[in-house]
Structure formats: C-alpha cells, structure tokens
Amino acid sequence: MFPNSILGRPPFTPNHQQHNNFFALSPPLYSHQQLIDAQYNFQNVDLSRAVTLQPLTYGTVSPIQTSTSPLFRGRKRISDEKTFPLDGKRQRFHSPHQEPTIINQIVPLSGDRRYSMPPLFHTHYVPDIVRCVPPLREIPLLEPREITLPEAKDKLSQQILELFETCQQQTSDLKKKELCRAQLQREIQLLFPQSRLFLVGSSLNGFGARSSDGDLCLVVKEEPVNQKTEARHILTLVHKHFCTRLSGYIERPQLIRAKVPIVKFRDKVSCVEFDLNVNNTVGIRNTFLLRTYAYLENRVRPLVLVIKKWASHHDINDASRGTLSSYSLVLMVLHYLQTLPEPILPSLQKIYPESFSTSVQLHLVHHTPCNVPPYLSKNESSLGDLLLGFLKYYATEFDWNTQMISVREAKAIPRPDDIEWRNKYICVEEPFDGTNTARAVHEKQKFDMIKDQFLKSWHRLKNKRDLNSVLPLRAATLKR
C-alpha cells in the first residue's frame, strides 16, 4: 500500500527512503510546456507499460469480468489465465532491492466484533517509478493494537453499537478501494510520471461505512496548484484518459468544475464510486488528524457513524444540495465531545503542535496516529447519552449567529469578520487551512431545515429513548 496508508511505522527503511521518497525530493513545478507534454503523453501512451487487469473476485462473490481492451493486455502471462481473488493475487513486482515494510491495516478484520483498532501486517515495496505500489497481500498479523468497543448498558446505546458494527467499513471494502487506487496510479503516471495518488477521506480516517464512496487526491507537486486553471487542465487530461483508454474498467467519468474541481467515476470491478481531485493536500492532512481522533477514544467512531446515518436519513448530509458535508458533520461531533463539561476529546493540535502542523511534510503525516496515546477521559457517558447531548447542543445551546465551530481550539470561538465567514449560516473551521467547511449551506431555507431537524430529533429521542424514533434501523442497516 502507498505511504498514505502506512500507519505506525516509517514507510521505508532509511537507505531505501533516500532513493524512493517522492515528497523528500519535491518534483519540479509543472510548467505550461510540461502540461503540453502530459497531453502528448496521453496521446502516445506506451501500451507495453500499462497495467494488466485480471478478472477479480472479492470474497465469495463470483468473478467480475472486465473489458479485454488492448490497454490491459500489456505484459500478460500467456500461461496464466486464472482468476485471482483479491486476497491472493499474484506478485508481479521483483527487484533485488525489495525490503519489507510494516503497514497498518486500516479497518478491523471482519469477525473481530469487540475490537476496532487495525492491526499490522507486512508487505513489500519495489522501487519502480511507474509501478511503485505493491498489491495488497495479507501476511500473519504482528503487534495488534486493540481498542475494546464501549459497553452498552441501555437499549439506545446497544442500538447505536449494533448499527456501528453492522455498517462500519470492513477490510474487504478498503482492499477494493486500494486495488483501484493502485491501478489508477500506474495509469495516471503514464501522463504525469512523478505524480502520486492518495486514498483520503472516510476510507482512511476511521469514519467510513460500507456504503462510503472513495476519495482520491492526485498530487503532481507539493506546492499548491491553481484549482481554476491548472487543476482543471490536469483533470481534463485524466478525464480523457479514463474515457478512452480505461472505458472497459471505469464507467460514467464526469469532470465537475467546482471550486475544487473533481473527476467523478465508478470502478466497474469494485462497484465503488470515486471522486478524484488534484493537489487538495489539506485532505491528506485532515485524513490523518481525523483518524487519530477516531481511535483516541472508543466512543468516537460509533457516535460519528450513527450521526452520519441520521443526517443522511433526514436529507441534511449532502453539500451538493446545500446541506452539511460528512466532513463538517464529523467536525461537529468532535467539537461537541471537546466542549463537554468533562471533555471526551482534547485538541490534538494544541497538545501535539509539531505532529499536526502544516509544516510537516506530506510523506510524514501518516506517522502521527501511532505517536498519540489513547485519551483517558473521566466522562463515563453512554453512547445514548452522548447522542442525545449532541442533538441538544446544536438544537438549543450553540449560537449559530455569532459562533464558529473549531476543533483546532476545542471550543466555540467568535466568527472572524471577513468575507469567508460574514453572512454565513453555519461556520465550521477547517483545522488546517482555516476555511469554512460548511460554506455549502448558503440558503436560509436549508439552514432552517437543519436546525429544525436537530430540535425535532432531540425531542423525539429524549421522550422515547429508541433510535428508531429518529433513524429507522432496518432502512439504515440495509443501506449500510
């Protein structure tokens, strides 16, 4: 797996890292001429370097056939026509310089009902510029770090815990996304040889569900790119590449020209929807900040998942339709847990400023989760009480007109008096770049709908103490 998913150990041994560290030796700026070269590369891709896609199986599902487009014939072994399951696909990476790298498995193993901290496993990394990402291959587990899930002593808490255990992202879900990311990186490197593709967002931050989409960040250089011009140009080339050479593997690719432009597409093999952006590197940083919060205290992940399910059920969890993004919702939950009379979470950026600083190089941000010990809170509130408290806090206590939600400061702070925050209905501070993650809520009607749902759900849940009163469990479970 690429370094963005290596948690708890350095990605390479020192000698190896000197030769293969993408971010330590930042690639040169992509000039206009180099973008033209990339377009030329797109038109003259050497098909002999392309990735061979075999029909894949995930778990016990029957093989999913992919196109036999010439793109994926590359160096296919004539004598090896078998279908390989994801957990045992062949190793095609050979080098005299192979060295073992210890990687953290991102989500709990299916069947580990009571433990949710991902254990460690080995894999191999091969120094090859185009095919630099090894396939996932699970090997005997080493040094598992386990966090016992909270006990549920009441009905509401039990419902929350059962929903979490049913709907949380599984190891197999992550492997599907990682396989697609690895193959796409090889393809995109035919256009931009020094680029790297990161899996970010809920897939890695610990708050993903089985139904979560995949978010990808294409990094072409460590410096920022102009999202209106340069990023759109790069994504236009990527989109064309998807439409022409990867049409048998990717379906419905769309170039969305938003403030941060993306390419949306669906992977036919894993059936996962993806959003791909260019150089939105704050997403890499906040992925690992949120991951650290996710495993800092054992009540955080179940609470976040049920709140995301609740918000989605009531149609207030869709930034494209003027409501709250999942990222904003997660920050709102973390903020609430930080502001309790007896906090359940601290501000990691205050306690560990060197670990969670924007000055930390991108190739090092994955180290931070393993450097932070579990947080021991004196607050013993149940999951049910915390869910009620969350709804009550935003329904009756938080001042939407004058306050800003800040996980960085672990408290509500006055809104800054500038254009980014002025006349905004909801203000949620992004912990690294200070922007408003809830800027999509720009209509009063949508804002009133969000506030009304907090208030109604709080009253219903307080009276019945049954999660079904605000979130039908059967429907939520089927959706996963």
N, C-alpha and C positions, 0 to 999 in steps of 0.2 A: 504493500500500500504506500502511496506517496506520503511524504513527511507531514502533510496536513492531518493525517490520521494517526500519527505516531504519538502516543500519549505516555509519558512516564519514563521514556528513555531517549537518549540522543538518536537522531535518525541514522547516523553513520559513525563508525569509529573515526578518530581524528585524522588518520592518514587518508582514509577513504574520502572523508568530507572535504579535504583540501582540493581534491580533483573533481568533485561532483556536487559542489554546493552552488546551486543556482543563485540564491539570494546573496551569498557572501561576495560573489563577483557579479554585481548587477549587470544585466545586459545593457548594451548601448541604447540610447533613445531611438525609437522608431521614427525615422525621418519620412518626409513625403516620398522620397525616392525608394525607401525600404518598403513602404506600403505598396508602391507600384510593383516592387519585386515580389511582394507577397501575392499580389494579383497575378503576376506572371507564374509564380509557383502553383497557384490554383489552376491555371490553365495548362500546366505542364507537370502535373504530379507524376512522379516516378512510381508506377503501379507495382513495381517489384518490391518496394519498401512498405507497401500497405499491409494492414493487419488482416490476417486470415480469421474470419468468423466461422466458427463451427455451430451447428445446431446445438442449443443449450437446454439443459434441464435444471430446474430448481426444485430441490427436494424430491417429492414423488410425482411431480407434475410431468406429463408427457412432453417430449421434445417440442420446442418451438422452432419451426422452420424459418430460416432467413433466406433472403434472396441469394441467388448464385451470381450476382453481379461480378464482373471481372475485377472490381475493386478488391474483393475479398479472396481472390484466388492466390495472390502473392506467391509465397513460398510454401504452399500447401503440400503436405506429405502425401504422395500418391497412395502409399501403402497404408495410410492411417485415416480411414474414413469413418471412424466410430464417433458416436455422440458422447460427449464428455459431460458429466454433471458438474455443477459449479464447484462443489467441494473437492473434486478430484481431477480438474482439468490438467492437461499435460503442461510440463515446464518446457518452454522454448527459449529460455534465456541461459546462455552458457558463457562463462568468462573465467579466465584464470584468476581474476581479482574478486570473485564472489566472497562476500563476508556476511555473516548472519547479523540481522538487525532485529531487536526485540520491539514488538509493536503491541499496542493496547488494542484489544477488541472493543469496539465502540459500544455495543449494547449487550445486555445479558443473554446468556445462552437460553434457548427455549427449553423449558423444563426446570430451570433454576427459578422456582416460584418465589422463594423467600429472599433471594439476594439479587441486587441490581447493579453492583459495581463491576464493570467489564474486566475480565482477567486478561492475562498477557499470553501472546503466542509468538513463535518465531516465523520469519520468512526470509527471503534472500533478495538482495538488491544487486542489479547488474548495471555497470556504467556504460550505458548505450544512449546516445543523445536522443534518438527518435523513439526507441522502445525502452524507456528508462524506468517504467513502472512494472514491477513484477505482478503476476497473477496472485490472487489470494490463495493461500494453502494453509489450512489449519493443521497445526502440529501439537503434540501434547502440551497442555497448559502449564505455565510456570508462574509462581508467585501470585496467585489470585488475590485481588483486593476486594473484599466483600463488605457491603453495607446492608444490614438487615432492614427490610422494609418495616414501617411502623405497624404496631398492633392496632387492630380495630376493635374497640370495646363497645361500640354502639352501632346501630343499624346504618346510619348515614355514613359513618367512616368506613364501614365494611363495603357499602355500595361504591364509594369512591375508590377504594383499594382494588376491588374486583374489576371495576371498569378499567383502571390503570393496567392491571396485569393482563387483561384481555386485549387491550388496544395498543399497548406500547410497541414501539418498533422492535422487531426481532433481528437476530443475527443474519438470518437469510435475507431479510429486507435490505439490510445495509450492503450485503455482498452483491446483490443485484445492482445497486446504485454504483458501488465501487467498480464493478466489472465494466459497466458502461462508461464511467469516467475514465478508466484506464485506456479503453479502446479509443474513445474520442480524443484523448490527449495525443495519442500516436498519430491520429489523422490530422488534427489541427497543427501538429508540429511539422507536417509537410508544407504548411503555409507559413508558419512562424516557428522556426526551428528552436528558438530559445524560450518559447512560452511554456507555461505550466498551467495545468487545470486543477483547481481545488474543489473538493466537495465541501460545502459550507451549510450553514443554517441548521434546521431542526434535525437533519440526518446525522449530524455530528454533535450537536450541542446537548444531547441528552433529553430533549423535549419532543422528540419525534414520535408520531403514531404510525401504525401500519399503513395508513392512507396518506401519509405525508408525501408531498412532491419532493423532488431533488433540486437543490440549488447548486449551481456551478459558477465558479469565478475563474475566468481566464486571465492570467497575469502575463502580460507581454513585457513589462518592465516594472521596477519597483516604484518609479516616480508616477505621480498622477497623470492620467490622460484626460483630454477634453472629451466629456461624455457626449456633447452635441456634435462634434465633428470626428475626432479620431476614433472614438469608441464605435460610433455608428459605421464608419468606414470599415473597421476591422470586422464588426459583426455582419456587415453586408457580404464580405468575402466568406465568412464562416457559414452564413445562411446559404449562399450559392453552393458551397461545398456540400452542405447537407442535402440540398435539393437535387444535386446532380449525381455526385459520386456515392452518397450514402442513402439514396432513396429506398434501397431494399432493407435498410436497417433502422432508419428514422422516418417517422411519419409526422405530418402536419407541422413542419417547421415554419414559424412565423417570426418576422422581425418586428418587434414592438418598439416604436420610437417614443419612449417615455423620458422622464428626466434622467433616469439611469436606464438606457436602452438595453433590451434583452432579446435573446432568441428563445422562443418557447418551442418545445418539441416533445414528442413521445417516443420512447425507446420501444421498438416492437418486441424485443426479446424479453425485457423485464416488465413491460407494460407500465413503466413509471413515467410520469410527466416531469419534465425538467425546465428550469429557467436558467439561462446562461448569460452572465454579464461580463464586462471587460474591466479589469483593474478596480473593481469596487472593493479594495483591500480592507476597508473597515469591516466588511463582512467576515473576513478571515479572523480578525482580532476579536470581534464580539462573539464569534462562534465558540472560541475557547474561554472567553470570560464567562459566558453563559453556561458552558459545560462545567466549569469549576463550581459555579453556584448550584448547578443541578445535582452534583454529588457531594456538596458540602454538608447537607442535612437531609435526612431520609424522608422528610415530608414534602420536600420541594417538588419533585417530579410528579408524584400522584396529584398534587394540588394543581399544578400547571396544566396537566393533561385534561383534568375534568373541567377546568375553566375554559380551555380552548374548545372543548366539545360543547360546553354550554353556550359559549358565544357563537359558535358556528350554527347551532340549532336555532338560535334566535336571530340569525342573519345580521350579526354585528361584528363579524370576523372576516371582512373582505375589503381590503384597501382599494381594490379596483372599483368598488361600488360605494366608496365614500365612508366606509366604516373602519374599524380597527384592524391593523395587520396582526398576524400572530406574534411578530416580534414585539410590537407595542404591548400586547396582552401579557407576554412573558415579563417584560419590564415592569408592568403594573403590578403583577403578582410579587415579584422580587421586592419592589418598593414597599408594598404593604407589609411583607414579612420583616422588612428592615425597620419599620416605623411603629411596630407594636410596643406597648409599654415595656415588655421583656422581649427584645428582638430575637427572631429566629435566625436571621441572617445579618452579617455586618456589611460594610462597604469594603469589598476586596481591593478596590483601587486606593483606598486610604491606608489599609493595613499593609498591602504589598505594592507600593507605588512603582518599584523597579520592575516587578513582574508584569504589571498591567499598564505599561506606559506605551505611548505611540512611538517612543524612541526604540523600543525593542524590535529587532529585525524580524521580518516575517518568517524566516526559516527557524526562528527560535520560539515563536509564540506557543507551539504545541507542548513545550516543556512545562508551562505554568500549572496546568491542573494537578500534576504529580507533586508539585512543591508546596501545595497548600493542604494542611491537615484538616480533618473534619472539624466543623464548628460545634462546640458544646454549648447549647442554649439551655437556660433554666426554664424556658417556656415549655410546658407539657401539654399544650392544647392539642385536641384531637383533630384529625383531618376534617371532620364535620364542623367543628367549631371554627376552624380556620376558613373554610369555605363560606360559612355564614358571616364571619368577620370581614372577609374580602368584599362581599356584596354590600354589607352595611357601610364599610369605609367609603366606597365610591358612590353610594346612594345618599349618604347623609353627612359625612364628615369632611371629605376632600372638597376644597374650594376651587372649582374649575375656572372661575373667573380671574383669579389672581395668582394661583399657584402652578408650579411646574413639577412634574414627577421626575425625580432624579435618583437613579440607582447609584450613580457616582458619589453623591453626597449622603446617601442613605436617609434622605428626608425630603419633604416638600419644600421647595425654595421659590422665592418670588420670580415671576417671569421677567426676563430681560426686556428692556424697552427698545427692541429693534424689529426690523421688518420680518425676521424669521419667526417671531413669537407674537407680534402685535395682531390683535383681532383674530386669533386662532381659538377654536373652540376647545381643543384638547392639546395639551403640551406635554410631551414625553421626551425627555432629553436622551439622545444617543450618547452612550457612555464615553465614546472615544472622540467623535468629531463634533459633538455638541449640537447637532441638527435636531429637528423635531420629527421623530419617527411617526407621529400621528397627524402629520400635515394633510393626509388624505381626507380627514374629517373636516371638510370645508363648507358643508351645508348645515344650517341650523336644524333643519328637519332631521337629518341623520344624527346629529348630536343629541337632540331631544329624545330620539328613539333609543339611543344608547343609555342615556341617563334613566329613562323610563324603565328599561329592561332591568337595570341594576335594582331599582326600587321595587318593582313588582316581584322579581325573583327572591329578593331578600324577605319580603313579607310572606310569600308562599312557603319558602323553605323554613322560615322561623316557626310557622304555625304547624307544619306537617312533619318536619324532620325526615323527609323522604325525598331522595334525589329525583325520583320520577316526577315529582311535582314541578320541577324546573327543567328536567332533562330526561325524556323517556329513554330508559336504559336499553330497551330492546332495539330501538332505532339507532342509538349511539353505538351499540355493540356490532350491529350488522354493518354499519358504515366503516367502523374501525379507524 
